[in-house]
Amino acid sequence: MAKKKYNTGLQHYLLFILLVGSLSYVFYDFIIPSAVKSAVVSLFGPAGEPLHIIDGVLAEPSKEPAKGSGHNIALAPGETLKNAIKTEYIFDFTNKVRTNDKDGYSKIANEFILRAPGLGEAAIIIEAPLAFTVLAILIAGVISILITILLPSSIGLFSNKIEREIHHTATKIRLQTGFSDETVNVLTLPTNELNAQDRDYVEAHFQRVWDRTQPPMEEMESRKRVSLHDLFSEETDMSEFRDLVLYDRIHETFSKSVKGEIVDTKSARLYSKNKLRLLDGLRLYMTHHFTHQYSNNVTGAAYLGAAILIVIIGVRGLKFIPATKPSLILAAISLEGFLLALLGFSLLYTAEEEPMDNIMKKVEDASRGQLETLKEQQKDMHKMAGVLVEGTVQLVEDRVSRAIKEYFSSNPALEKRVGEEIASKIFQGLRGSQESK
């Protein structure tokens, strides 16, 4: 794969923040209130006549509406809302300030009033900033992530992160297996791209993978060694052979996680070609980066959110939070629900750990192979040491002999005296032998 840097820049974060901010506003001001209104009216509205909209308020008119007025009824000049509606059903999702004298009930801006027999005697007051802000930001954040996954990596924050993870995972595969960049590229090429490659080129890399994934020496001795060409011929489909044979050999030789990295990288490279395959790219990012880096953070946040929710519900049970003002509880439920969903999503993409007995077997096989290699190296080192010792002794003898000769040749007087001493010793030895006779 081509080397390319995927560094997140200012444009990535600015676009992401802009998306979150704008979508939060849309959800807070329009979508969430409309959804809540529809849900509340469908659950607690009257079963008979439908409610009418009077000055923005869903309520029952106090008098029969004029024919042709439709669902939306306008107030007559000088008429107040208090005189125009009945107070049994009131669903006010406007930002208008209401007073008892003029409207028959009171509320301030950014408060919603819900009144129905099924909701109790007192009206339910929902404080929109407290109840809906957290939910609007969370929904906007999720949608912004999906949008930036679909955008080009030059401006999309999470598209850039996924592209970067593709190359990081390919590097990790190379370091774990010892394969070259070209071999890793062949192993992670999408099916259609692999089949379009030159067959001899692909076969050469298949051979390297085959040689690198040979079984332990004991197993090779107990059965006939199978070569690549026994299974891979001109009629063999290259992608099927790679997916069914080479991937399994990599699994057995290295680990299940290495095989998973290769398979997920192959799928993620399809996302690089077509951003609509966002699930393929998201799987690689979640499985091989997010769950490894942030799993503890997500779990901790979920527990923290649960603790906050329990405290708020406890305070509500002590009557410090009125039953008619559930906004804080709605915010806590929204936060905890999102954190639990994120925790479940993370667990869904958490790679399963390989059984310990398989890991120990592979460690044992690898240790056995290393032991055999060390034994061979030890024999070679003994041979080398013997050669070096013999060569060193001969070298020392030659050097000493040469030094003595050079010293005598440079000092004739010493050479003459040594010769005289040697002759004297010889004469003394001869004389002593004659006297002993």
TAFEN-V38513 format. One record per pair of residues at least 12 apart in sequence whose ideal C-beta (glycine too) atoms are under 10 Angstrom apart, sorted by sequence separation. I is the first residue (numbers start at 1). J is the second residue. If there is no record, write none. Layout:
# TAFEN-V38513
i = <I:I>
j = <J:J>
This chain:
# TAFEN-V38513
i = <48:49:61:73:95:96:97:112:113:114:145:146:147:148:149:172:185:214:247:250:267:268:269:271:316:45:52:58:90:92:94:95:96:97:98:112:113:144:145:148:149:171:174:189:228:232:246:247:250:267:268:271:315:316:46:59:90:95:97:111:112:144:148:170:173:231:232:266:267:268:271:315:45:81:90:92:94:95:96:98:111:112:169:170:173:186:247:268:269:56:82:87:95:107:110:111:112:145:186:210:211:246:247:264:267:268:312:313:316:41:52:53:55:81:82:87:90:94:95:106:108:110:111:170:186:210:211:228:264:267:268:312:40:52:53:54:55:81:82:85:86:87:93:94:105:107:110:111:170:186:187:210:228:266:52:53:54:55:62:65:80:82:83:84:85:92:93:94:106:107:108:109:110:112:169:182:186:187:209:210:243:247:264:265:268:312:313:51:52:53:54:55:62:63:82:83:84:85:92:93:107:110:111:112:185:186:207:208:242:243:263:264:268:309:312:313:37:50:52:53:54:62:63:80:81:82:83:91:92:93:110:183:184:207:210:263:264:311:312:59:62:63:80:81:82:91:92:110:166:182:183:186:187:206:207:210:264:309:310:61:62:63:80:81:82:90:91:92:182:183:186:243:261:264:265:308:309:55:57:61:62:80:81:90:91:183:242:260:264:308:309:312:54:55:56:59:60:61:62:89:90:91:180:183:184:203:206:207:55:59:60:89:90:179:182:183:203:206:261:306:309:310:54:57:58:59:60:88:89:239:260:261:305:308:309:57:59:60:87:88:89:180:260:305:308:309:55:59:60:88:89:179:183:203:305:306:307:54:55:59:60:89:178:179:202:206:257:305:306:309:54:58:59:92:203:257:304:305:308:52:57:58:59:177:206:213:304:305:52:57:58:59:90:93:95:179:203:209:213:305:306:51:57:58:178:215:301:302:305:306:57:58:93:177:199:203:206:210:213:214:301:304:305:56:57:87:177:202:206:209:210:213:302:303:55:56:57:199:202:205:209:212:213:215:216:301:302:305:51:53:56:203:209:212:213:215:301:302:305:51:55:56:57:199:202:206:210:213:214:300:301:302:51:56:202:206:209:213:299:302:303:55:57:197:205:209:212:213:298:301:302:46:62:195:196:212:298:301:302:46:55:194:195:299:300:45:194:195:209:298:299:302:44:59:194:195:298:45:57:191:193:298:44:57:191:192:298:299:41:55:57:191:194:294:295:298:299:189:190:191:194:297:298:41:189:40:191:295:186:191:294:295:40:189:37:188:291:295:36:37:187:290:291:295:37:57:58:59:186:290:291:36:291:291:292:34:187:286:287:290:291:292:33:186:187:286:290:291:33:287:288:33:286:287:187:282:286:287:288:285:286:287:283:284:286:29:283:282:44:46:44:45:46:179:40:44:187:194:41:43:44:45:177:188:193:40:44:176:187:188:37:41:43:44:187:188:191:36:40:43:177:178:187:188:189:190:193:37:173:177:188:189:190:193:36:40:176:184:187:188:190:192:33:40:176:187:188:190:191:44:188:189:190:193:173:176:177:184:188:192:176:190:190:40:177:185:172:173:176:177:264:40:172:173:264:173:172:173:36:190:261:169:170:260:36:169:170:173:260:33:169:172:257:260:33:36:169:170:256:257:32:36:169:256:257:168:256:257:166:167:170:256:29:32:33:165:166:169:170:255:256:28:32:165:166:28:31:32:166:166:256:29:32:165:166:251:255:256:28:32:255:27:28:31:163:166:27:162:163:166:252:28:29:32:251:255:24:27:28:31:163:254:24:27:28:162:163:252:253:26:27:162:252:24:25:27:28:24:27:28:159:253:254:23:24:26:27:159:162:252:253:23:24:26:24:25:166:169:20:21:23:24:27:159:162:165:168:169:172:20:23:24:26:20:22:23:162:163:166:169:20:21:23:24:153:156:159:162:165:166:169:20:23:24:158:161:162:165:168:169:19:20:23:162:164:165:168:19:20:22:149:153:159:162:163:165:166:20:21:152:158:162:165:19:20:23:151:158:161:162:165:16:19:20:150:164:165:18:19:149:150:17:149:158:162:16:19:150:161:15:16:19:149:161:149:16:15:16:19:146:149:15:145:149:16:12:15:146:149:145:19:12:16:15:16:17:12:14:15:16:12:15:16:11:12:14:11:12:13:8:9:11:12:216:9:11:12:216:219:6:12:218:6:9:12:216:217:4:8:11:12:216:8:215:216:218:9:217:218:8:216:217:6:7:8:216:6:218:6:214:217:6:8:216:6:7:6:4:5:6:4:6:6:5:6:4:3:1:2:1:3:1:1:3:2:1:1:1:2:1:1:1:131:133:130:131:132:135:139:130:131:134:135:138:142:125:130:131:134:137:138:141:124:126:127:129:130:131:132:133:134:135:136:137:124:125:126:127:128:130:131:132:134:135:138:139:142:122:124:125:126:127:130:131:134:135:138:142:122:123:124:125:126:127:130:133:134:137:138:122:124:125:129:131:132:135:120:121:124:127:131:135:138:120:126:127:134:138:119:114:111:112:111:1:1:1:36:32>
j = <60:61:73:85:107:108:109:124:125:126:157:158:159:160:161:184:197:226:259:262:279:280:281:283:328:58:65:71:103:105:107:108:109:110:111:125:126:157:158:161:162:184:187:202:241:245:259:260:263:280:281:284:328:329:60:73:104:109:111:125:126:158:162:184:187:245:246:280:281:282:285:329:60:96:105:107:109:110:111:113:126:127:184:185:188:201:262:283:284:72:98:103:111:123:126:127:128:161:202:226:227:262:263:280:283:284:328:329:332:58:69:70:72:98:99:104:107:111:112:123:125:127:128:187:203:227:228:245:281:284:285:329:58:70:71:72:73:99:100:103:104:105:111:112:123:125:128:129:188:204:205:228:246:284:71:72:73:74:81:84:99:101:102:103:104:111:112:113:125:126:127:128:129:131:188:201:205:206:228:229:262:266:283:284:287:331:332:71:72:73:74:75:82:83:102:103:104:105:112:113:127:130:131:132:205:206:227:228:262:263:283:284:288:329:332:333:58:71:73:74:75:83:84:101:102:103:104:112:113:114:131:204:205:228:231:284:285:332:333:81:84:85:102:103:104:113:114:132:188:204:205:208:209:228:229:232:286:331:332:84:85:86:103:104:105:113:114:115:205:206:209:266:284:287:288:331:332:79:81:85:86:104:105:114:115:207:266:284:288:332:333:336:79:80:81:84:85:86:87:114:115:116:205:208:209:228:231:232:81:85:86:115:116:205:208:209:229:232:287:332:335:336:81:84:85:86:87:115:116:266:287:288:332:335:336:85:87:88:115:116:117:208:288:333:336:337:84:88:89:117:118:208:212:232:334:335:336:84:85:89:90:119:208:209:232:236:287:335:336:339:85:89:90:123:234:288:335:336:339:84:89:90:91:209:238:245:336:337:85:90:91:92:123:126:128:212:236:242:246:338:339:85:91:92:212:249:335:336:339:340:92:93:128:212:234:238:241:245:248:249:336:339:340:92:93:123:213:238:242:245:246:249:338:339:92:93:94:236:239:242:246:249:250:252:253:338:339:342:89:91:94:241:247:250:251:253:339:340:343:90:94:95:96:238:241:245:249:252:253:339:340:341:91:96:242:246:249:253:339:342:343:96:98:238:246:250:253:254:339:342:343:88:104:237:238:254:340:343:344:89:98:237:238:342:343:89:238:239:253:342:343:346:89:104:239:240:343:91:103:237:239:344:91:104:238:239:345:346:89:103:105:239:242:342:343:346:347:238:239:240:243:346:347:91:239:91:242:346:238:243:346:347:93:242:91:242:345:349:91:92:242:345:346:350:93:113:114:115:242:346:347:93:348:349:350:93:246:345:346:349:350:351:93:246:247:346:350:351:94:348:349:95:348:349:250:345:349:350:351:349:350:351:348:349:351:95:349:349:114:116:115:116:117:250:112:116:259:266:114:116:117:118:250:261:266:114:118:250:261:262:112:116:118:119:262:263:266:112:116:119:253:254:263:264:265:266:269:114:250:254:265:266:267:270:114:118:254:262:265:266:268:270:112:119:255:266:267:269:270:124:268:269:270:273:254:257:258:265:269:273:258:272:273:124:261:269:257:258:261:262:349:126:258:259:351:261:261:262:126:280:351:260:261:351:128:261:262:265:352:126:262:265:351:354:128:131:264:265:351:352:128:132:265:352:353:265:353:354:264:265:268:354:128:131:132:264:265:268:269:354:355:128:132:265:266:129:132:133:267:268:358:132:135:268:269:354:358:359:132:136:359:132:133:136:268:271:133:268:269:272:358:135:136:139:358:362:132:135:136:139:271:362:133:136:137:271:272:361:362:136:137:272:362:135:136:138:139:136:139:140:271:365:366:136:137:139:140:272:275:365:366:137:138:140:139:140:281:284:136:137:139:140:143:275:278:281:284:285:288:137:140:141:143:138:140:141:280:281:284:287:139:140:142:143:272:275:278:281:284:285:288:140:143:144:278:281:282:285:288:289:140:141:144:283:285:286:289:141:142:144:271:275:281:284:285:287:288:143:144:275:281:285:288:143:144:147:275:282:285:286:289:141:144:145:275:289:290:144:145:275:276:144:276:285:289:144:147:278:289:144:145:148:278:290:279:147:147:148:151:278:281:148:278:282:151:148:151:282:285:282:157:151:155:155:156:157:153:155:156:157:154:157:158:154:155:157:155:156:157:153:154:156:157:361:155:157:158:362:365:153:159:365:154:157:160:364:365:153:157:160:161:365:158:365:366:368:160:368:369:160:368:369:159:160:161:369:160:372:161:369:372:162:164:372:163:164:164:163:164:165:164:166:167:167:168:167:167:166:167:167:171:170:171:181:181:181:182:184:185:185:188:189:325:327:325:326:327:330:334:326:327:330:331:334:338:322:327:328:331:334:335:338:322:324:325:327:328:329:330:331:332:333:334:335:323:324:325:326:327:329:330:331:333:334:337:338:341:322:324:325:326:327:330:331:334:335:338:342:323:324:325:326:327:328:331:334:335:338:339:324:326:327:331:333:334:337:323:324:327:330:334:338:341:324:330:331:338:342:324:324:325:327:327:265:269:272:330:334>
